[in-house]
Amino acid sequence: MKDIRTSALVCLRLLLRPIVGFCLRRALTIQDFYELSKSVFVEVGAAQIRKDKGRPNVSRLSVLTGLRRKEVSRLLTSLNEEEIPVEFQSASLLTKVIGVWSSDPRFTTKSGKPRVLTFDGNDSEFSQLVKAISSDVKPRAVYSELCRIGAIEQTLRGIRLSLIAYVPQGDPAEGFELLALDAEDLLLAVEENIFTPKAVPNLHVTTEFDNISRSKLPELRQWCLEEGVGFHNRVKKHLALLDRDINPRLRGEGKVRVVLGSFSRISEEEDA
């Protein structure tokens, strides 16, 4: 047990390094981190208890997190007042809308391109698109968000998808909410590879070159983006053929979630 705990602490230390780096770059102190981490322990602990079909309360959360009961009670009250969601909604919803619109046969042309969708009315094609993803949000709200990020264009026949991939820019909340979702899946993928390895491991690959001329930077940024988007479009089209929400006639037992993520970063270094 001691070896397992020691290994977990070593892993945690490695995971904390980029987080602490972010804190220092943004002038956040250890006091900020400590207070927020306690709140997140309670937030995620409550979500874990609910996932296990339990009811989170002060006593259970105190045992699970190691925080004093009085502290747990204070943090729970704060979380309820702030209505902090355990799961992120906005940016991930937009990502799903764009993904389904560009891959689901119901919303694409015969050649596989996103169709122009009718918008007016509760039974419009755009309303059907939103309902295929979530029945808890209103199509008008999703439409407004897609307009805000410049993802759609108005035409005489309806609305056209003009953004093939949603990359949050200039909005810290949306960008880091997506990062949090991606980071959790990546962490779980690495955990499985190390602690519960399968015959075929989870993909975890990074490609890096560090001595390329600065003059190639604009070209490489565009190339990485286009290649990545093209790859994910192929992935979406393939998985869409297997998804039972998109193809209700498909049969099979159980329910599997597939995540395949990627990112690119090009950083300039001072000449030696």
Backbone as a ProteinNet text record, in pm:
[ID]
protein_1_A
[PRIMARY]
MKDIRTSALVCLRLLLRPIVGFCLRRALTIQDFYELSKSVFVEVGAAQIRKDKGRPNVSRLSVLTGLRRKEVSRLLTSLNEEEIPVEFQSASLLTKVIGVWSSDPRFTTKSGKPRVLTFDGNDSEFSQLVKAISSDVKPRAVYSELCRIGAIEQTLRGIRLSLIAYVPQGDPAEGFELLALDAEDLLLAVEENIFTPKAVPNLHVTTEFDNISRSKLPELRQWCLEEGVGFHNRVKKHLALLDRDINPRLRGEGKVRVVLGSFSRISEEEDA
[TERTIARY]
82.9	0	86.1	198.3	287.7	348.6	388.3	448.3	348.4	221.8	118.5	97.4	91.7	72.6	192.8	312.9	433.4	435.3	398.9	393.9	290.5	175.3	69.8	115.6	190.1	239.3	343.3	427	524.6	451.2	347.9	267.9	200.7	146	79.2	176.6	297.4	398.4	426.2	437.3	461.7	343.8	222.1	103.1	89.4	137.3	123.8	218.7	327.5	427.6	369.2	298.8	241.1	133	60.8	-42.4	21	127.5	198.1	260.9	313.1	367.2	261.6	139.6	28.3	-0.5	-2.6	-29	73.9	200	305.6	299.2	264.8	252.9	137.1	34.3	-86.5	-95.3	16	23.8	-74	-95.5	-177.8	-85.8	-120.1	-33.3	-73	9.7	-20.2	-149.7	-179.5	-304.9	-424.7	-414.4	-521	-540.4	-428.6	-433.4	-492.1	-450.9	-495.5	-646	-695.8	-838.6	-920.5	-876.1	-949.5	-943.1	-829.1	-815.2	-907.8	-927.4	-1021.3	-1162.4	-1198.2	-1330.8	-1349.4	-1245.5	-1253.7	-1258.7	-1186.9	-1194.4	-1338.5	-1407.1	-1546.4	-1636.1	-1615	-1696	-1684.3	-1561.2	-1538.8	-1576.2	-1551.3	-1590.7	-1740.4	-1817.7	-1963.7	-2007.6	-1942	-1975.3	-1944.6	-1834	-1796.9	-1896.6	-1941.9	-2041.1	-2172	-2214.1	-2337.1	-2322	-2203	-2178.2	-2191.5	-2155.7	-2166.4	-2304.4	-2402.4	-2542.2	-2561.8	-2470.8	-2483.4	-2531.5	-2552.5	-2594.3	-2482.8	-2421.2	-2311	-2359.3	-2291.6	-2319.8	-2188.2	-2195.6	-2075.1	-1986	-2045.7	-1966.2	-1892	-1961.7	-1898.3	-1789.3	-1816.7	-1717.4	-1595.9	-1617.3	-1505	-1412.4	-1470.7	-1390.5	-1318.4	-1388.4	-1332.5	-1219.4	-1234.9	-1138.9	-1032.6	-1059.7	-965	-983.8	-1084.6	-1113.7	-1202.3	-1190.3	-1274	-1419.8	-1510.4	-1653.1	-1697.1	-1645.7	-1682.4	-1639.2	-1519.9	-1468.3	-1551	-1587.6	-1670.5	-1804.3	-1864.9	-1994.3	-1984	-1877.9	-1857.7	-1841.1	-1762.4	-1735.3	-1859.6	-1938.3	-2062.7	-2157.8	-2168.8	-2254.9	-2207.3	-2076.7	-2019.3	-2045	-2028.3	-2051.6	-2197	-2289.4	-2431.5	-2469.3	-2409.3	-2440	-2386.4	-2267.3	-2205.6	-2257.4	-2326.2	-2378.9	-2270.2	-2157.4	-2047.3	-2079.9	-2086.3	-2119.3	-2003.8	-2037	-1933.2	-1882.5	-1972.7	-1933.4	-1952.9	-1862.2	-1864.1	-1968.9	-2034.3	-2143.2	-2117.9	-2091.4	-2101.4	-2009.1	-1877.3	-1783.4	-1792.7	-1810.7	-1821.3	-1948.2	-2055.2	-2179.6	-2159.3	-2092.4	-2066.4	-1979.5	-1881.4	-1795.4	-1876.8	-1970.7	-2055	-2147.3	-2204.5	-2294.4	-2220.5	-2102.5	-2024.1	-1983.2	-1947.2	-1906	-2017.6	-2137.4	-2251.4	-2295.8	-2296.9	-2337.7	-2246.1	-2120.1	-2025.3	-2004.4	-2073.6	-2049.5	-2175.7	-2284.8	-2408.2	-2475.5	-2505.3	-2569	-2699.3	-2767	-2891	-2867.6	-2745.6	-2716.8	-2603.6	-2569.5	-2464.2	-2517.3	-2446.5	-2482.6	-2434.1	-2467.8	-2422.3	-2270.3	-2207.8	-2061.4	-1996.5	-2080.9	-2027.3	-2002.2	-2046	-2025.3	-2146.6	-2127	-2239.2	-2345.4	-2471.6	-2579.5	-2619.5	-2679.1	-2746.2	-2875.2	-2898	-3012.2	-3118.5	-3244.8	-3354	-3349.6	-3398.3	-3384.1	-3516.5	-3611.8	-3736.3	-3824.3	-3880.1	-3975	-3911.2	-3995.1	-3946.9	-3907.3	-3960.3	-3928.9	-3826.5	-3758.5	-3658	-3542.9	-3465	-3350.5	-3247.7	-3230.3	-3135.6	-3185	-3314.4	-3370.6	-3349.2	-3365.8	-3342.8	-3196.4	-3107.2	-2964.4	-2935.8	-2987.3	-2962.9	-3024.9	-3147.3	-3215	-3143.5	-3071.9	-2995.9	-2880.4	-2840.8	-2728.2	-2775.8	-2874.4	-2924.5	-3065.9	-3151.6	-3288.6	-3301	-3189.1	-3191.4	-3158.6	-3121.2	-3086.2	-3178.4	-3199.9	-3287.4	-3207.3	-3261.4	-3191.8	-3153.9	-3240.3	-3211.1	-3084.5	-3064.8	-2945	-2819.8	-2830	-2716.3	-2686.7	-2792.3	-2776	-2700.7	-2738.1	-2673.1	-2525.3	-2492.6	-2352.9	-2272.8	-2333.8	-2265.3	-2241.4	-2336.5	-2317.3	-2203.5	-2198.7	-2096.8	-1955.8	-1936.1	-1801.1	-1774.7	-1871.5	-1851.9	-1855.2	-1935.8	-1938.1	-2041.6	-2137	-2244.5	-2265.3	-2326.1	-2359.5	-2505.5	-2573.4	-2711.2	-2713.5	-2800.5	-2821.2	-2971.6	-3008.9	-3150.9	-3221.5	-3147.5	-3208.2	-3199.3	-3123.3	-3108.5	-2972.5	-2919.1	-2789.5	-2684.6	-2566.2	-2455.8	-2345.6	-2289.1	-2175.2	-2050.1	-1985.8	-1867.2	-1740	-1753.9	-1638.6	-1631.9	-1523.7	-1515.7	-1462.4	-1408.8	-1361.9	-1364.6	-1408.1	-1417.2	-1290.1	-1216.4	-1095	-1114.9	-1147.4	-1170.5	-1049.1	-1072.1	-964.6	-1011	-927.7	-959.8	-1059.1	-1108.6	-1203.7	-1143.5	-1082.1	-1016.3	-1109.8	-1234.7	-1327.1	-1352.4	-1386.9	-1417.6	-1293.9	-1181.1	-1059.1	-1014.5	-1015.3	-966.5	-1070.4	-1196.9	-1298.5	-1279.4	-1250.7	-1221	-1092.6	-992.1	-867	-891.8	-977.9	-1006.1	-1066.3	-1158.8	-1218.2	-1113.4	-1032.3	-928.1	-826.9	-788.5	-687.6	-736.9	-865.2	-918.8	-914.4	-954.4	-950.1	-807.1	-714.2	-574.2	-517.7	-549.3	-501.7	-553.9	-682.4	-740.8	-679.4	-651.7	-590.1	-451.9	-372.7	-238.3	-246.9	-340.5	-360.6	-389.6	-478.4	-512.7	-391.1	-314.6	-195.2	-96.1	-83.1	17.3	-34	-153.1	-201.1	-293.3	-367.2	-456.3	-440.3	-321.9	-294	-381.6	-423.5	-501.2	-409.4	-460.1	-381.7	-345.6	-441.1	-415.8	-423	-312.1	-311.5	-384.9	-416.6	-469.8	-360.5	-399.7	-303.9	-252.5	-120.3	-59.2	71.6	63.4	176.9	198.7	324	360.5	476.9	469	576.4	638.6	771.8	838.6	968.4	986.9	1114.2	1148	1275.7	1308.2	1412.8	1438.4	1537	1490	1370.7	1311.7	1318.3	1346.5	1361.6	1234.6	1253.4	1140.8	1057.8	1118.1	1046.3	936	945.8	846	726.2	730.8	628.6	486.3	455.4	317.4	269.6	357.4	322.4	293.2	376.1	358.8	233	203.7	80.2	-41.1	-46.3	-159	-161.6	-44.6	-36.9	-84.7	-37.7	-78.5	-229.2	-284.3	-427.9	-506.9	-470.6	-545.2	-532.8	-412.3	-393.8	-471.6	-469.9	-542.3	-691.8	-745.3	-888.8	-928.2	-846.9	-876	-877.3	-780.8	-775.5	-900.8	-940.9	-1058.8	-1187	-1192.1	-1309.1	-1321.3	-1207.8	-1210.6	-1253.2	-1204.1	-1242.1	-1391.8	-1443.6	-1585.9	-1673.6	-1635	-1714.3	-1715.6	-1601.4	-1593.7	-1676.4	-1660.1	-1732.7	-1882	-1919.1	-2061	-2131.8	-2059.5	-2118.5	-2148.9	-2082.9	-2096	-2181.9	-2215.4	-2288	-2437.6	-2495.8	-2636.2	-2733.9	-2686.9	-2773.8	-2796.8	-2692.5	-2702.1	-2765.3	-2740.1	-2793	-2872.3	-2997.5	-3077.9	-3097.2	-3079.6	-3100	-2984.8	-2873	-2758.2	-2790.5	-2745.3	-2769.6	-2636.8	-2643.1	-2522.6	-2542.8	-2464.5	-2476.6	-2379.2	-2416.8	-2327.8	-2321.3	-2244.1	-2229.5	-2084.5	-2020.9	-1879.2	-1863.3	-1780.5	-1746.1	-1605	-1588.6	-1458	-1410.9	-1289.6	-1229.7	-1095.4	-1075.1	-946	-910.6	-815.8	-782.9	-648.5	-626	-496.4	-479.1	-354.7	-326.9	-196.8	-174.6	-46	-1.4	128.5	184.7	318.3	336.7	463.6	519.5	633.9	692.8	823.5	843.9	967.7	1070.8	1193.7	1302.5	1405	1471.4	1574.3	1690	1745.3	1860.2	1976.4	2043.8	2157.4	2272.3
-120.8	0	125.5	120.1	235.3	264.7	158.8	178.8	241.3	196.8	251.9	400.2	432.9	572.8	657.6	603.6	677.1	703.7	602.1	618.9	723.6	719.7	816.5	958.9	975.9	1108.6	1158.8	1067.8	1105.6	1151.8	1076.7	1114.2	1249.8	1270	1396.4	1513.2	1492.7	1599.1	1637.3	1537.5	1564.3	1638.3	1598.3	1662.9	1807.2	1834.1	1968	2069.5	2022.7	2115.8	2212.6	2165.5	2262.2	2349.2	2296.3	2376	2487.8	2454.4	2557.2	2659.7	2613.2	2706.3	2804.6	2754.7	2842.1	2943.6	2897.3	2987.4	3099.6	3064.3	3165.1	3264.3	3214.8	3305.5	3402.5	3360.9	3442.4	3507	3510.5	3577.6	3519.3	3388.7	3320.1	3259	3275.9	3232.5	3095.4	3042.1	2913.2	2920.9	3039	3055.2	3043.4	3105.5	3092	2945.6	2878.5	2738.6	2650.3	2672.5	2588.1	2600.4	2724	2744.6	2685.1	2706.9	2655.8	2503.7	2446.2	2300.7	2232.9	2293.9	2237.6	2236.5	2346.1	2354.8	2248.9	2228.1	2129.6	1987.8	1962.1	1831.4	1799.9	1897.2	1876.5	1861.4	1944.6	1940.5	1805.7	1760.7	1634.5	1516.1	1528.5	1421.8	1398.9	1507.8	1496.3	1430.9	1468	1407.8	1258.6	1219.1	1077.6	996.7	1053	983.9	967.6	1073.2	1063	961	955	857.7	715.5	694.9	563.3	539.9	620.9	608.9	643.5	721.6	763.1	906.3	949.3	1086.7	1157.7	1257.7	1327.1	1405.5	1388.1	1467.3	1506.3	1586.6	1639.7	1528.3	1427.4	1319.3	1239.5	1200.8	1121.1	1200.2	1326.4	1409.4	1435.6	1444.8	1464	1343.6	1223.9	1101.4	1088.9	1118.7	1101.8	1200.4	1324.6	1429.4	1456.2	1414.6	1444.8	1583.4	1655.5	1788.3	1777.1	1872.7	1874.2	1899.1	1844.6	1855.8	2001.9	2087.5	2228.7	2292.7	2254.1	2307.7	2258.2	2130.3	2073.7	2145.7	2168.9	2237.1	2376.9	2449	2584	2580.9	2486	2477.4	2435	2344.2	2303.1	2421.1	2501.5	2619.4	2715.4	2734.5	2823.8	2772.5	2641.9	2583.2	2597.2	2575.2	2586.2	2729.4	2825.3	2965.6	3009.5	2958.8	2999	2918.1	2805.9	2717.9	2678.1	2635.5	2591.7	2453.5	2436.1	2305.5	2208.4	2082.4	1979.9	1950.9	1952.9	1927.4	2053.4	2077.1	2194.1	2175.9	2285.7	2275.9	2347.8	2478.9	2561.8	2520.6	2526	2499.4	2356	2260.5	2121	2099.2	2171.9	2161.2	2212.5	2326.4	2381.2	2286.7	2226.5	2129.5	2011.6	1964.1	1851.5	1890.3	2010.3	2056	2060.4	2120.8	2129.8	1990.9	1903	1767.7	1686.7	1692	1617.2	1676.8	1807.2	1874.4	1835.1	1812.7	1782.4	1633	1546.3	1402.2	1317.2	1363.7	1285.5	1290	1174.4	1171.5	1250.1	1266.9	1343.7	1491.6	1538	1680.2	1707.9	1608.6	1626	1590.3	1635.6	1604.9	1464.9	1420	1288.7	1281.3	1396.3	1399.2	1413.3	1421.2	1425.6	1563.8	1669	1805.1	1851.5	1941.3	1990.6	2058.3	2020.4	2079.1	2215.4	2297.4	2419.3	2375.3	2418.3	2371.3	2479.6	2437.8	2530.9	2566.3	2686.5	2733.4	2768	2818.2	2866.9	2751.9	2767.3	2669.4	2562.3	2501.5	2398	2269.6	2248.7	2126.6	2151	2263.2	2292.7	2193.8	2187.8	2095.8	2132.4	2262.4	2303.6	2261.5	2273.1	2228.1	2078.7	2002.1	1857.9	1827.6	1908.2	1891.2	1910.1	2018.3	2045.9	1937.5	1895.8	1792.9	1658.9	1634.8	1510	1505.3	1621.7	1629.8	1647.4	1733.8	1759.1	1814.4	1763.8	1814.8	1921.7	1953	2048	2190.9	2210.6	2345.8	2387	2517	2568.6	2595.9	2556.4	2580.6	2727	2818.9	2961.3	3001.4	2944.8	2976	2922.5	2801.4	2743.2	2825.1	2866.6	2950.7	3079.4	3142.8	3267.6	3246.3	3134.2	3105.3	3075.9	3004.8	2976.8	3105.3	3197.8	3328.5	3403.6	3396.8	3470.6	3428.2	3297.9	3249.6	3246.7	3294.8	3300.9	3166.4	3073	2937	2917.2	3010.8	2992.2	3119	3099.8	3210.2	3196.7	3309.6	3310.5	3305.4	3221.1	3215.6	3223	3232.5	3237.8	3107.7	2996.9	2865.4	2823.8	2898	2860.8	2901.9	2823.9	2857.8	2755.8	2807.9	2725.4	2721.3	2603.5	2588.4	2638	2739.5	2796.9	2769.4	2698.3	2667	2516.2	2455.4	2309.3	2255.6	2343.4	2301.7	2422.2	2400.7	2510	2515.6	2625.1	2646.9	2775.7	2767.7	2889.3	2981.5	3108.4	3207.5	3332.3	3383	3506.3	3490.3	3369.9	3346	3243.3	3287.5	3193.7	3085.9	3123.5	3026.5	2910.5	2941.6	2836.2	2753.5	2822	2750.5	2653.8	2697.6	2611.9	2510.1	2535.5	2433.2	2314.3	2343.3	2235.3	2163.6	2239.6	2178.7	2083.9	2123.5	2038.6	1905.2	1909.6	1785.6	1699.4	1761.8	1687.7	1628.9	1708.2	1663.6	1543.6	1543	1429.7	1301.8	1311.4	1192.8	1145.9	1239.4	1202.1	1136.9	1192.3	1134.3	992.3	971.8	838.1	741.1	789.6	704.1	658	750.9	715.6	623.3	651.3	563.3	420.2	405.5	271.7	203.5	277.7	218.8	168.3	239.4	205.1	102.8	126.7	45.8	-69	-54.4	-162.5	-179.3	-217.1	-222.7	-323.2	-284.3	-370.9	-427.4	-527	-585.8	-479.2	-390	-275	-150.5	-79.8	34.4	155	249.1	378	454.9	523.6	604.1	719.4	733.8	847.2	878.7	966.7	993.1	1143.6	1185.4	1324.8	1328.9	1417.8	1435.9	1573.5	1579.3	1706.7	1720.5	1835.8	1875.8	2014.6	2041.4	2164.4	2253.3	2231.8	2317	2351.3	2411.9	2450.9	2602.9	2650.8	2794.7	2871.1	2988.7	3073	3114.4	3120.8	3162.6	3064.4	2941.1	2838.8	2842.3	2929.7	2929	2945.9	3049.6	3064.6	2943.3	2892.8	2776.5	2654.7	2633.9	2517.4	2528.4	2648.3	2665.4	2625.4	2672.8	2641.4	2493.3	2435.3	2293.7	2205.1	2234.1	2153.8	2161.1	2282.7	2299.1	2223	2238.6	2173.2	2021.6	1971.4	1826.7	1769.6	1841.4	1794.1	1791.2	1898.4	1904.3	1795.8	1776	1671.8	1533.7	1507.7	1378.8	1357.1	1459.9	1445.1	1433.5	1495.5	1477	1331.9	1270	1128	1041.1	1074.6	999.5	1012.9	1136.6	1159.3	1082.2	1080.9	1010.1	859.5	805.6	662.2	626.7	703.6	673	697.5	793.8	820.9	699.3	618.6	497.3	392.8	402.9	302.2	348.9	476.3	533	503	449.8	408	524	639.3	756.9	805.3	794.7	836.4	727.1	601.6	486.5	395.8	432	356.1	209.1	173.8	34.5	-56	3.1	-77.7	-146.8	-269.3	-346.9	-379.3	-404.7	-439.7	-415.8	-484.4	-472.5	-368.1	-309	-214.9	-80.6	8.5	143.8	187.3	223.7	260.4	405.4	478.6	616.8	617.9	679.7	686	831	855.3	988.7	980	1064	1072.1	1219.8	1264.7	1406.9	1437.6	1564.3	1606.5	1755.4	1801.6	1943.6	1974.9	2102.1	2144.5	2270.4	2288.2	2410.8	2437.3	2559.7	2598.7	2715.3	2696.3	2799.7	2848.3	2978.4	3038.3	3044.9	3009.2	3019.7	3119	3184.2	3280.2	3208.1	3269.8	3209.5	3193.9	3079.7	3054.3	3147.5
0	0	0	79.8	86.1	-50.1	-123.1	-254.8	-352.2	-344.4	-431.9	-401.5	-271.8	-232.6	-274.4	-254.9	-293.6	-443.3	-522	-667.6	-706.9	-638.6	-668.8	-637.7	-528.4	-492.3	-592.4	-641.3	-744.6	-870.3	-909.1	-1027	-1006.1	-886.2	-856.1	-864.9	-815.5	-823.2	-968.9	-1055.4	-1197.3	-1260.3	-1223.2	-1278.4	-1230.8	-1109.5	-1053.3	-1116.5	-1174	-1227	-1330.9	-1434.7	-1530	-1467.2	-1367.2	-1300.8	-1219.1	-1145.8	-1068.7	-1163.1	-1276.1	-1374.9	-1422.3	-1446.9	-1485.8	-1375.5	-1250.1	-1137.5	-1130.8	-1144.1	-1134.6	-1250.3	-1370.2	-1485.2	-1468.6	-1393.5	-1378.1	-1240.2	-1167.5	-1036.6	-935.2	-941.1	-842.1	-737	-610	-500.8	-448.2	-358.3	-296.6	-216.5	-158.1	-84.2	-178.7	-296.5	-397.1	-434.7	-459.3	-501.7	-392.2	-268.6	-157.6	-136.8	-134.5	-112.9	-227.5	-349.8	-464.9	-472.1	-437	-443.4	-342.9	-225.2	-127.8	-185.4	-250.6	-311.2	-419.5	-500.6	-608.7	-552	-442.2	-377.4	-338.5	-280.3	-239.6	-362	-462.1	-584.7	-654.9	-678	-748.6	-660.1	-529.1	-437.3	-438.8	-438.8	-444.6	-574.9	-685.1	-814.4	-814.8	-752	-747.8	-666.3	-554.2	-471.5	-548.2	-618.7	-698.3	-810.2	-869.9	-976.5	-924.5	-797	-733.6	-673.4	-715.1	-672.2	-524.8	-468.5	-329.9	-318	-193.4	-167.2	-92.3	-153.8	-86.5	34.5	146	265	330.4	434.4	497.8	549.8	613.9	672.8	566.1	461.8	356.2	285.4	260.1	191.9	280	409.9	501.8	499.6	501.8	497.3	363	254.3	120.2	91.3	135.1	99.3	205.2	330.4	437.5	497.3	452.9	507	630.7	722.9	842.1	803.3	884.9	855.8	843.4	932.3	928.4	797	750.7	625.1	507	509.9	403.4	396.2	511.9	516.2	456.4	491.2	437	285.7	237.7	94.2	16.4	73.1	7.8	-6.9	98.7	92.7	-15.3	-21.4	-122.4	-263	-282.2	-414.4	-456	-362.5	-394.2	-429.4	-358.7	-385.7	-520.8	-556.1	-682.2	-799.5	-771.1	-874.8	-973.9	-919.8	-1005	-1060.7	-1190.3	-1247.2	-1234	-1207.9	-1202.2	-1341.7	-1437.9	-1576.5	-1659.4	-1745.2	-1832.3	-1942.1	-1980.4	-2076.3	-2208.7	-2203.8	-2324.1	-2437.4	-2413.9	-2523.2	-2572.2	-2479.8	-2522.5	-2603.9	-2569.8	-2646.2	-2788.1	-2802.1	-2935.4	-3016.6	-2951.6	-3019.9	-3071.1	-2988.3	-3029	-3144.1	-3136.6	-3243.1	-3376.2	-3376	-3499.1	-3546.7	-3452.3	-3488.8	-3551.8	-3491.3	-3545.6	-3678.6	-3687.1	-3811.1	-3927.6	-3899.8	-4007.6	-4030.4	-3952.1	-3968.3	-3973.8	-3915	-3911.2	-4048.8	-4108.4	-4241.2	-4248.6	-4134.2	-4134.1	-4164.4	-4141	-4155.3	-4253.2	-4333.3	-4433.6	-4572.4	-4674.1	-4812.2	-4848.3	-4968.1	-5013.2	-5021.6	-5043.7	-5051.4	-4914	-4808.6	-4672.9	-4617	-4687.7	-4638.8	-4557.6	-4460.1	-4379.5	-4466.4	-4448.3	-4527	-4472	-4556.8	-4511.9	-4444.1	-4319.9	-4241.8	-4228.4	-4234.9	-4206.2	-4058	-4024.8	-3887.1	-3820.1	-3895	-3835.9	-3788	-3666.8	-3615.1	-3528.7	-3442.7	-3350.9	-3422	-3541.7	-3616.2	-3726.6	-3720.8	-3823.1	-3814.3	-3920.3	-3923	-3816.3	-3792.5	-3688.8	-3550.5	-3526.5	-3398.8	-3380.7	-3487.8	-3480.8	-3450.4	-3505.7	-3478	-3329.5	-3272.1	-3130.3	-3043	-3076	-2997.3	-3005.1	-3115.5	-3128.1	-3029	-2978.7	-2885.7	-2742.6	-2721.9	-2587	-2594	-2507.2	-2499.7	-2391.4	-2324.8	-2213.6	-2255	-2380	-2425.3	-2538.7	-2549.7	-2653.9	-2781.3	-2896.6	-3023.9	-3044.1	-2999.4	-3016.7	-2941	-2821.5	-2743.2	-2812.1	-2867.7	-2939.6	-3064.5	-3133.1	-3252.3	-3217.9	-3107.2	-3066.4	-3037.9	-2972.6	-2941.8	-3068.4	-3161.8	-3288.4	-3367	-3359.9	-3424.4	-3356.9	-3224.3	-3148.9	-3185.8	-3209.3	-3240.7	-3391	-3469.4	-3613.9	-3682.6	-3629.4	-3683.6	-3792.6	-3806.8	-3904.7	-3986.5	-4103.6	-4193.3	-4235	-4249.4	-4296.6	-4448.8	-4503.9	-4648.4	-4674.7	-4800.5	-4834.5	-4798.6	-4799.5	-4772.5	-4626.2	-4545.7	-4405.8	-4352.7	-4259.5	-4200.8	-4243.5	-4273.8	-4322.6	-4216.9	-4196.5	-4106.3	-4177.5	-4120.7	-4184.2	-4105	-3992.6	-3908.3	-3893	-3937.4	-3935.5	-3803.7	-3720	-3588	-3495.8	-3372.2	-3276.1	-3192.6	-3207.2	-3128	-3049.2	-2918	-2839.8	-2841.9	-2870	-2871.6	-2798.2	-2708.6	-2638	-2524.8	-2499.5	-2390.7	-2295.3	-2184	-2092.3	-2039.1	-2006.1	-1948	-2043.7	-2168.3	-2265	-2298.1	-2320.2	-2356.3	-2249.1	-2124	-2016.6	-1971.6	-1998.2	-1971.6	-2065.6	-2193.1	-2287.7	-2249	-2205	-2160.7	-2044.7	-1950.1	-1834.7	-1877.4	-1973.2	-2023.6	-2093.2	-2178.3	-2249.5	-2152	-2050.9	-1955.2	-1875.6	-1840.8	-1765	-1848.3	-1974.8	-2061	-2083.7	-2103.7	-2123.6	-1998.6	-1882.7	-1756.8	-1738.8	-1765.9	-1752.8	-1853.2	-1974.9	-2076.9	-2032.5	-1976.9	-1930	-1809.1	-1718.1	-1601.7	-1646.4	-1743.4	-1792.3	-1854	-1933.6	-1996.4	-1892.7	-1781.7	-1681.1	-1580.8	-1526.3	-1414.5	-1454.6	-1564.4	-1610.5	-1761.1	-1806.2	-1950.4	-2024	-2144.6	-2232.6	-2341.2	-2413.5	-2522.7	-2626	-2653.5	-2741	-2653.2	-2633.2	-2541.6	-2597.6	-2509.4	-2553.6	-2627.8	-2732.3	-2807.9	-2722	-2715.7	-2644.3	-2715.3	-2813.4	-2902	-2914.9	-2908.3	-2933.2	-3031.7	-3129.1	-3227.5	-3207.3	-3199.3	-3172	-3250.5	-3312.7	-3374.1	-3319.8	-3292.8	-3221.5	-3289.6	-3420.8	-3487.9	-3629.4	-3635.9	-3763.8	-3776.6	-3895.8	-3918.6	-3882.6	-3821.3	-3783.3	-3905.2	-4020.8	-4141.4	-4179.8	-4129.9	-4161.3	-4066.5	-3967	-3862.3	-3915.3	-3995.7	-4044.1	-4123.8	-4208.8	-4290.9	-4203.6	-4100.6	-4014	-3928.5	-3880	-3801.9	-3884.8	-4009	-4096.2	-4130.3	-4155.8	-4192.6	-4078.2	-3956.5	-3840.2	-3819	-3832.8	-3813	-3918.2	-4044.4	-4152.1	-4145.2	-4118.5	-4108.3	-3990.5	-3877.9	-3760.4	-3782.2	-3841.2	-3868.8	-3968.3	-4071.6	-4170.2	-4107.7	-4019.8	-3951.1	-3866.7	-3791.3	-3705.4	-3786.5	-3902.1	-3988.2	-4032.9	-4064.8	-4102.8	-3985	-3866.6	-3746.5	-3720.8	-3730.4	-3705.2	-3803	-3929.3	-4029.9	-4002	-3958.5	-3930	-3806.4	-3699	-3575.9	-3591	-3677	-3700.1	-3759.2	-3834.8	-3892.8	-3786.5	-3670.5	-3565.4	-3448.9	-3445.8	-3332.5	-3343.3	-3236	-3240.2	-3225.5	-3175.7	-3175.8	-3318.6	-3399.5	-3539.4	-3624.3	-3588.2	-3663.6	-3569.5	-3538.6	-3442.2	-3478.1	-3605	-3645.3	-3603.3	-3568.6	-3524.8	-3393.3	-3379.7	-3258.3	-3191	-3061.9	-2988	-2840	-2758.2	-2613.9	-2560.4	-2446.1	-2380.5	-2450.6	-2389.8	-2442.7	-2426.1	-2535.3	-2534.2	-2578.3	-2506.1	-2541.8	-2598.7	-2714.4	-2780.8	-2784.8	-2739.2	-2742.1	-2812.9	-2911.4	-2980.1	-2991.2	-2910	-2904	-2967	-2997.6	-3051.4	-3026.8	-3031.3	-3016.4	-3087.6	-3113.4	-3169.3	-3096.8	-3087	-3029.3	-3096.2	-3142	-3203.4	-3123.4	-3062.3	-2977.3	-3036.9	-3027.8	-3077.1	-2964.7	-2995.7	-2900.2	-2951.9	-2859.8	-2898.8	-2966.2	-3069.6	-3137.1	-3040.1	-3049.8	-2960.7	-2995.9
[MASK]
++++++++++++++++++++++++++++++++++++++++++++++++++++++++++++++++++++++++++++++++++++++++++++++++++++++++++++++++++++++++++++++++++++++++++++++++++++++++++++++++++++++++++++++++++++++++++++++++++++++++++++++++++++++++++++++++++++++++++++++++++++++++++++++++++++++++++++++++

